[in-house]
């Protein structure tokens, strides 16, 4: 799952692996506990990957991003 960090905070993965997270950064993780705690506490927000794919597709289809001759 992809998360956007909304507030600086430290998190102890597996109870001992402490990492510092900085507001504004994005994190890709499969740590269910990290996702649950950080979103519940308001430290992070889940980024909907479906929206990311749609946004990338729209950028690729934009006229300014199309290669000449592919119209």
ChimeraX commands (.cxc) that place a marker at each C-alpha (Angstrom):
marker #1 position 0.00,0.00,0.00 radius 0.5
marker #1 position 1.15,3.50,-0.75 radius 0.5
marker #1 position 0.90,6.12,2.00 radius 0.5
marker #1 position 1.42,9.86,2.04 radius 0.5
marker #1 position 2.93,10.99,5.32 radius 0.5
marker #1 position 1.00,13.95,6.75 radius 0.5
marker #1 position 2.94,14.52,9.98 radius 0.5
marker #1 position 6.52,13.81,11.10 radius 0.5
marker #1 position 6.68,10.75,13.35 radius 0.5
marker #1 position 8.91,7.81,14.33 radius 0.5
marker #1 position 7.58,4.25,14.03 radius 0.5
marker #1 position 9.02,1.04,15.49 radius 0.5
marker #1 position 8.52,-1.67,12.87 radius 0.5
marker #1 position 8.35,-5.12,14.50 radius 0.5
marker #1 position 8.67,-3.37,17.84 radius 0.5
marker #1 position 12.37,-2.51,17.45 radius 0.5
marker #1 position 13.24,-1.19,13.97 radius 0.5
marker #1 position 12.63,2.53,14.54 radius 0.5
marker #1 position 12.35,4.69,11.42 radius 0.5
marker #1 position 11.60,8.39,11.15 radius 0.5
marker #1 position 8.94,9.50,8.64 radius 0.5
marker #1 position 8.72,13.04,7.31 radius 0.5
marker #1 position 5.56,14.95,6.35 radius 0.5
marker #1 position 5.07,15.23,2.60 radius 0.5
marker #1 position 6.92,12.03,1.72 radius 0.5
marker #1 position 5.34,8.93,0.19 radius 0.5
marker #1 position 5.98,5.40,1.40 radius 0.5
marker #1 position 5.24,2.03,-0.21 radius 0.5
marker #1 position 4.68,-0.65,2.45 radius 0.5
marker #1 position 3.13,-4.04,3.09 radius 0.5
marker #1 position 3.38,-3.63,6.89 radius 0.5
marker #1 position -0.29,-3.90,7.95 radius 0.5
marker #1 position 0.42,-2.66,11.48 radius 0.5
marker #1 position 2.22,0.42,10.17 radius 0.5
marker #1 position -0.67,1.19,7.79 radius 0.5
marker #1 position -3.29,0.71,10.51 radius 0.5
marker #1 position -1.56,2.78,13.19 radius 0.5
marker #1 position -0.34,5.61,10.97 radius 0.5
marker #1 position -3.71,6.14,9.27 radius 0.5
marker #1 position -5.70,5.76,12.51 radius 0.5
marker #1 position -3.50,8.32,14.28 radius 0.5
marker #1 position -3.69,10.74,11.34 radius 0.5
marker #1 position 0.03,10.53,10.60 radius 0.5
marker #1 position -0.53,9.24,7.05 radius 0.5
marker #1 position -3.20,8.89,4.37 radius 0.5
marker #1 position -3.64,5.99,2.00 radius 0.5
marker #1 position -3.04,6.91,-1.63 radius 0.5
marker #1 position -5.56,5.24,-3.88 radius 0.5
marker #1 position -3.44,3.42,-6.44 radius 0.5
marker #1 position -6.38,3.29,-8.85 radius 0.5
marker #1 position -6.32,7.10,-8.92 radius 0.5
marker #1 position -2.55,7.01,-9.56 radius 0.5
marker #1 position -3.01,4.69,-12.54 radius 0.5
marker #1 position -5.79,6.86,-13.97 radius 0.5
marker #1 position -3.67,9.98,-13.54 radius 0.5
marker #1 position -0.69,8.36,-15.31 radius 0.5
marker #1 position -2.94,7.18,-18.14 radius 0.5
marker #1 position -4.40,10.68,-18.53 radius 0.5
marker #1 position -0.92,12.25,-18.63 radius 0.5
marker #1 position 0.21,9.76,-21.26 radius 0.5
marker #1 position -2.88,10.49,-23.39 radius 0.5
marker #1 position -2.51,14.27,-23.11 radius 0.5
marker #1 position -1.80,15.87,-26.52 radius 0.5
marker #1 position 1.43,17.48,-25.33 radius 0.5
marker #1 position 2.77,14.08,-24.28 radius 0.5
marker #1 position 1.89,12.15,-27.44 radius 0.5
marker #1 position 4.62,11.39,-29.95 radius 0.5
marker #1 position 4.23,13.03,-33.33 radius 0.5
marker #1 position 2.65,10.80,-35.94 radius 0.5
marker #1 position 0.76,8.67,-33.40 radius 0.5
marker #1 position -2.44,10.69,-33.73 radius 0.5
marker link #1:1,2 radius 0.2
marker link #1:2,3 radius 0.2
marker link #1:3,4 radius 0.2
marker link #1:4,5 radius 0.2
marker link #1:5,6 radius 0.2
marker link #1:6,7 radius 0.2
marker link #1:7,8 radius 0.2
marker link #1:8,9 radius 0.2
marker link #1:9,10 radius 0.2
marker link #1:10,11 radius 0.2
marker link #1:11,12 radius 0.2
marker link #1:12,13 radius 0.2
marker link #1:13,14 radius 0.2
marker link #1:14,15 radius 0.2
marker link #1:15,16 radius 0.2
marker link #1:16,17 radius 0.2
marker link #1:17,18 radius 0.2
marker link #1:18,19 radius 0.2
marker link #1:19,20 radius 0.2
marker link #1:20,21 radius 0.2
marker link #1:21,22 radius 0.2
marker link #1:22,23 radius 0.2
marker link #1:23,24 radius 0.2
marker link #1:24,25 radius 0.2
marker link #1:25,26 radius 0.2
marker link #1:26,27 radius 0.2
marker link #1:27,28 radius 0.2
marker link #1:28,29 radius 0.2
marker link #1:29,30 radius 0.2
marker link #1:30,31 radius 0.2
marker link #1:31,32 radius 0.2
marker link #1:32,33 radius 0.2
marker link #1:33,34 radius 0.2
marker link #1:34,35 radius 0.2
marker link #1:35,36 radius 0.2
marker link #1:36,37 radius 0.2
marker link #1:37,38 radius 0.2
marker link #1:38,39 radius 0.2
marker link #1:39,40 radius 0.2
marker link #1:40,41 radius 0.2
marker link #1:41,42 radius 0.2
marker link #1:42,43 radius 0.2
marker link #1:43,44 radius 0.2
marker link #1:44,45 radius 0.2
marker link #1:45,46 radius 0.2
marker link #1:46,47 radius 0.2
marker link #1:47,48 radius 0.2
marker link #1:48,49 radius 0.2
marker link #1:49,50 radius 0.2
marker link #1:50,51 radius 0.2
marker link #1:51,52 radius 0.2
marker link #1:52,53 radius 0.2
marker link #1:53,54 radius 0.2
marker link #1:54,55 radius 0.2
marker link #1:55,56 radius 0.2
marker link #1:56,57 radius 0.2
marker link #1:57,58 radius 0.2
marker link #1:58,59 radius 0.2
marker link #1:59,60 radius 0.2
marker link #1:60,61 radius 0.2
marker link #1:61,62 radius 0.2
marker link #1:62,63 radius 0.2
marker link #1:63,64 radius 0.2
marker link #1:64,65 radius 0.2
marker link #1:65,66 radius 0.2
marker link #1:66,67 radius 0.2
marker link #1:67,68 radius 0.2
marker link #1:68,69 radius 0.2
marker link #1:69,70 radius 0.2
marker link #1:70,71 radius 0.2
view
